[in-house]
Amino acid sequence: MRRNRGLRCLFGMIVLAFASALTTAAQTPAPSPSPSSLEKDFFKNILDDQKAIWTAPLHIHRADTKWILPGSIGVMGLITTDRITGDEMAEFDDQMGASKAISHAGSAYTLGAVAGTFYLLGRKTNNARARETGILSAEALVNSMLVGGALKVITQRARPAAGRERSEFFDGGSSFPSGHSTQAWAVATVIASEYHDRRSVQIAAFATATAVSVARFTEGKHYLSDVLAGSALGYGIGKYVYHKRHRESLDSSTEEASKLWWPTITPEVNRRARQYGIGLTWSF
């Protein structure tokens, strides 16, 4: 049974409106907080973020419609064909193992560990950029979980394996949007933005987020529209958190480091043990 056609399209437009408004708001200059204030005000900042996120559609600019309209049409098209593409994908199972393994990279546990690693290494090595990356990645992750979780409760879309009511909204499901995609793109966007001078880091971050999004579809956990909406939402949240909390002073302090595209190569010689080699060192 096919129903709620208008609402299904509306949901796609709302999510894209969130992403667009957040990306626009991210361009607004904000005071540069200190590392200690980011840690001290972590939960306060999340509350401020939530207020900004949920009111973002009220502050859409006319310029935003240039990609909201075509994006909405794309989401509508995917929602209309989701059941067909989902059923087609369900006929293949050779990729299930790989898809499930890749999906783990977008789980809250894995992304939380990534954020924690950046933060702890930053503190241990006195690396301000890595420390900030950890804090902001965690902030973006929590925000994406709260927003994504709320939208799931509101839309209640049935997952591809739900049977007769699959792909339908308001059937007690949790398919729209893809939580793993939202979380992966939120964290990846923060990392890529922090290391904007490291192309390899940006490629790795966005490639991982893309792989997670695709895997959620090929594993049969979500529809294409779920994945697209989640990715756009996560990107908007990541951009907003980064531009809202990032300290611009870190950019000037890493200008020289950005020139070190190749690792520092140093010879390692131990004549007594007759050991010879080279050491490769990257700076973060």
VORORO-603345 format. One record per residue (C-alpha): x negated, y negated, z negated. Coordinates in pm, 1 decimal. Layout:
N
X,Y,Z
...
//
This chain:
284
0.0,0.0,0.0
-140.8,-337.0,107.2
-39.0,-637.6,-100.2
-156.0,-965.8,-246.3
-315.3,-1064.3,84.8
-303.4,-1436.1,6.7
-454.6,-1393.0,-339.5
-731.5,-1170.1,-208.2
-840.6,-1442.1,31.0
-803.5,-1703.9,-241.8
-1038.9,-1511.6,-469.7
-1307.8,-1515.6,-203.6
-1269.7,-1889.0,-153.4
-1286.7,-1953.2,-529.4
-1609.6,-1757.8,-570.7
-1770.8,-1940.9,-278.8
-1649.5,-2269.2,-425.3
-1820.4,-2179.0,-751.7
-2145.6,-2099.2,-572.3
-2137.3,-2411.1,-356.0
-2051.3,-2649.9,-638.9
-2320.6,-2500.7,-862.1
-2583.5,-2529.3,-589.8
-2487.6,-2893.9,-537.5
-2490.1,-2966.0,-910.5
-2833.3,-2807.4,-929.0
-2974.5,-3096.5,-728.3
-2880.2,-3347.5,-999.3
-3194.5,-3453.1,-1192.5
-3196.3,-3344.6,-1556.9
-3426.8,-3416.4,-1853.4
-3724.0,-3183.3,-1879.7
-3691.5,-2978.8,-2199.5
-3988.3,-2845.0,-2391.8
-4053.0,-2468.8,-2423.2
-3951.9,-2475.4,-2790.0
-3624.0,-2651.4,-2713.0
-3539.0,-2393.9,-2444.9
-3577.7,-2121.7,-2704.1
-3410.5,-2312.5,-2987.1
-3113.7,-2424.3,-2775.1
-3078.6,-2100.1,-2578.9
-2721.8,-2021.0,-2684.6
-2619.9,-2386.3,-2682.6
-2745.1,-2413.1,-2325.3
-2540.7,-2109.4,-2227.2
-2226.4,-2274.0,-2365.2
-2308.1,-2587.9,-2166.4
-2369.0,-2374.7,-1857.2
-2035.5,-2199.9,-1895.5
-1853.4,-2529.9,-1912.7
-2031.6,-2651.0,-1599.8
-1971.9,-2325.7,-1411.9
-1600.1,-2300.1,-1478.4
-1539.4,-2664.9,-1394.0
-1766.8,-2658.7,-1088.1
-1484.4,-2613.2,-832.2
-1337.6,-2942.8,-953.0
-1647.7,-3125.7,-836.4
-1683.0,-2997.0,-481.7
-1814.5,-3253.0,-235.5
-1691.7,-3293.5,119.9
-2032.8,-3183.7,247.0
-1985.9,-2847.9,71.5
-1703.3,-2755.2,307.8
-1956.9,-2709.9,588.6
-2041.7,-2367.4,453.6
-1748.7,-2298.4,219.6
-1504.8,-2276.7,512.9
-1707.3,-2039.7,733.4
-1814.7,-1845.2,427.6
-1454.1,-1809.3,314.9
-1352.7,-1687.6,660.2
-1629.5,-1428.8,640.9
-1518.5,-1308.4,297.3
-1155.8,-1293.3,415.4
-1262.7,-1083.0,710.9
-1452.0,-843.9,487.2
-1166.5,-817.1,237.8
-930.7,-730.7,524.9
-1156.5,-452.4,649.6
-1294.3,-336.1,313.0
-1082.1,-22.7,289.6
-1189.6,86.2,637.2
-1561.7,28.2,580.5
-1542.7,176.4,231.9
-1377.0,493.4,359.1
-1634.6,521.9,636.3
-1920.9,490.9,386.7
-1761.4,754.2,162.4
-1811.6,1012.3,438.7
-2189.2,990.7,394.4
-2367.2,1111.9,82.6
-2728.8,1159.7,190.4
-2817.5,812.6,65.8
-2644.3,844.1,-271.2
-2956.6,937.6,-467.3
-3165.0,651.1,-332.4
-2878.7,404.0,-368.5
-2823.0,499.9,-730.8
-3192.8,460.6,-809.9
-3209.3,117.8,-644.3
-2893.5,7.6,-827.2
-3074.8,42.1,-1158.9
-3284.8,-260.1,-1063.5
-2971.8,-473.4,-1092.4
-2859.4,-345.1,-1431.9
-2857.5,-577.1,-1730.9
-3110.6,-355.7,-1907.6
-3363.8,-369.2,-1624.8
-3321.6,-741.4,-1561.2
-3336.3,-811.0,-1933.8
-3664.8,-622.1,-1947.5
-3797.6,-830.2,-1655.9
-3703.9,-1153.4,-1831.8
-3855.8,-1029.4,-2156.6
-4179.1,-929.6,-1984.2
-4221.1,-1273.8,-1827.8
-4152.5,-1441.0,-2162.1
-4381.8,-1222.5,-2374.1
-4668.1,-1238.9,-2124.1
-4621.8,-1614.5,-2105.4
-4651.0,-1649.0,-2482.1
-4942.3,-1409.5,-2508.6
-5145.6,-1572.6,-2230.7
-5024.7,-1926.2,-2303.3
-4878.3,-1941.1,-1952.7
-4603.8,-2204.7,-1959.3
-4459.2,-2110.5,-1620.6
-4421.2,-1741.0,-1701.1
-4274.8,-1830.1,-2040.1
-4016.1,-2059.7,-1883.8
-3938.4,-1801.8,-1616.8
-3854.5,-1549.6,-1887.1
-3627.1,-1787.4,-2076.8
-3440.9,-1915.0,-1771.2
-3407.4,-1565.4,-1623.0
-3244.4,-1451.2,-1947.1
-3016.5,-1756.9,-1946.5
-2911.7,-1693.8,-1585.3
-2856.9,-1323.8,-1661.9
-2625.6,-1394.3,-1956.9
-2432.2,-1652.9,-1755.4
-2389.3,-1413.4,-1462.8
-2266.2,-1138.0,-1694.1
-2009.9,-1366.8,-1858.6
-1877.5,-1516.5,-1534.3
-1884.6,-1189.9,-1340.4
-1716.3,-1004.3,-1624.7
-1440.8,-1264.7,-1651.6
-1372.3,-1255.8,-1277.4
-1349.5,-877.0,-1290.1
-1083.9,-900.4,-1561.6
-892.2,-1163.1,-1364.3
-899.0,-985.0,-1027.4
-882.2,-620.4,-1150.8
-972.5,-483.8,-810.8
-973.7,-105.9,-775.4
-1305.7,49.6,-676.3
-1358.6,255.9,-358.1
-1319.0,583.9,-549.0
-992.1,479.5,-716.5
-776.3,681.0,-479.2
-453.9,554.9,-323.8
-481.7,208.8,-478.6
-845.6,159.5,-380.0
-939.7,-195.7,-272.1
-617.9,-338.7,-421.7
-624.3,-625.4,-670.4
-442.8,-624.2,-1006.6
-471.8,-246.7,-1043.8
-689.3,-238.2,-1353.9
-1017.2,-201.9,-1161.4
-1348.1,-381.7,-1197.2
-1480.9,-402.4,-842.6
-1469.7,-776.5,-762.1
-1727.1,-922.6,-768.5
-2021.5,-682.7,-786.9
-2180.3,-734.8,-1127.9
-2514.8,-584.7,-1030.0
-2533.7,-816.0,-727.3
-2443.4,-1122.8,-933.4
-2701.4,-1043.5,-1199.0
-2978.3,-946.2,-958.2
-2937.7,-1261.7,-747.9
-2918.0,-1488.8,-1053.3
-3248.0,-1360.3,-1192.3
-3416.2,-1335.2,-851.0
-3324.2,-1696.8,-771.4
-3479.0,-1821.8,-1095.6
-3800.6,-1626.3,-1034.7
-3825.0,-1734.7,-670.9
-3761.0,-2097.4,-766.6
-4022.0,-2094.2,-1042.8
-4280.5,-1942.5,-808.5
-4184.2,-2150.7,-506.3
-4553.8,-2176.8,-422.3
-4595.1,-1797.6,-402.5
-4432.1,-1661.9,-90.2
-4503.8,-1303.7,-193.5
-4315.7,-1349.0,-521.7
-4019.2,-1507.4,-344.5
-4003.0,-1228.1,-87.5
-4025.1,-961.3,-357.0
-3753.7,-1125.4,-569.8
-3501.4,-1178.0,-291.0
-3578.9,-844.8,-124.3
-3507.6,-665.4,-451.9
-3179.8,-852.9,-499.4
-3078.1,-773.5,-141.6
-3163.3,-406.2,-186.6
-2953.1,-389.8,-503.8
-2656.8,-551.3,-327.6
-2674.6,-312.3,-31.7
-2716.9,-13.7,-264.5
-2396.6,-96.9,-451.1
-2208.8,-58.4,-122.0
-2391.1,249.4,5.6
-2345.9,416.1,-334.2
-1972.0,369.6,-301.3
-1938.2,151.2,-610.1
-1828.9,-168.7,-434.7
-1693.9,-310.1,-111.6
-1884.2,-544.3,116.6
-1679.7,-843.4,3.1
-1757.8,-759.4,-361.9
-2126.4,-758.3,-281.5
-2120.8,-1079.8,-78.3
-1919.7,-1267.8,-339.9
-2143.3,-1144.0,-621.0
-2460.9,-1237.6,-434.1
-2337.9,-1589.6,-358.7
-2222.6,-1640.4,-715.2
-2551.4,-1514.0,-859.1
-2751.8,-1739.1,-628.7
-2547.5,-2042.3,-735.4
-2589.4,-1961.2,-1105.3
-2963.6,-1908.0,-1067.6
-3008.1,-2236.6,-881.3
-2805.8,-2425.9,-1137.3
-2992.6,-2287.9,-1438.7
-3332.2,-2348.4,-1280.4
-3271.3,-2710.4,-1179.4
-3091.1,-2788.1,-1504.6
-3364.5,-2655.9,-1736.7
-3685.6,-2653.9,-1533.3
-3970.0,-2879.5,-1649.2
-4108.2,-3074.5,-1357.8
-4442.1,-3109.6,-1537.0
-4508.3,-2744.0,-1458.2
-4506.2,-2819.9,-1085.5
-4802.2,-3055.7,-1106.7
-4990.6,-2822.9,-1336.4
-4964.7,-2538.0,-1085.1
-5059.8,-2728.2,-769.8
-5416.3,-2603.6,-780.2
-5307.7,-2251.8,-867.1
-5079.6,-2247.0,-565.7
-5383.0,-2268.2,-342.1
-5503.5,-1932.2,-471.8
-5301.8,-1728.2,-225.7
-5566.8,-1457.3,-219.5
-5688.5,-1297.9,-543.1
-6017.1,-1394.7,-703.5
-6272.1,-1125.3,-615.7
-6556.7,-1062.3,-860.0
-6827.3,-793.2,-843.2
-6850.6,-547.9,-1131.5
-7191.5,-384.5,-1176.7
-7310.3,-151.0,-1451.6
-7657.7,-35.6,-1349.7
-7708.9,172.3,-1659.7
-7398.8,379.5,-1588.0
-7456.0,348.1,-1212.6
-7108.0,209.1,-1165.4
-7032.3,-47.7,-897.2
-6705.6,-204.1,-792.6
-6501.6,-519.2,-751.8
-6235.3,-685.8,-960.8
-5923.2,-851.3,-819.8
-5752.2,-1121.0,-1025.0
-5427.7,-1300.6,-947.6
-5312.4,-1602.6,-1142.4
-4943.9,-1646.6,-1231.4
//
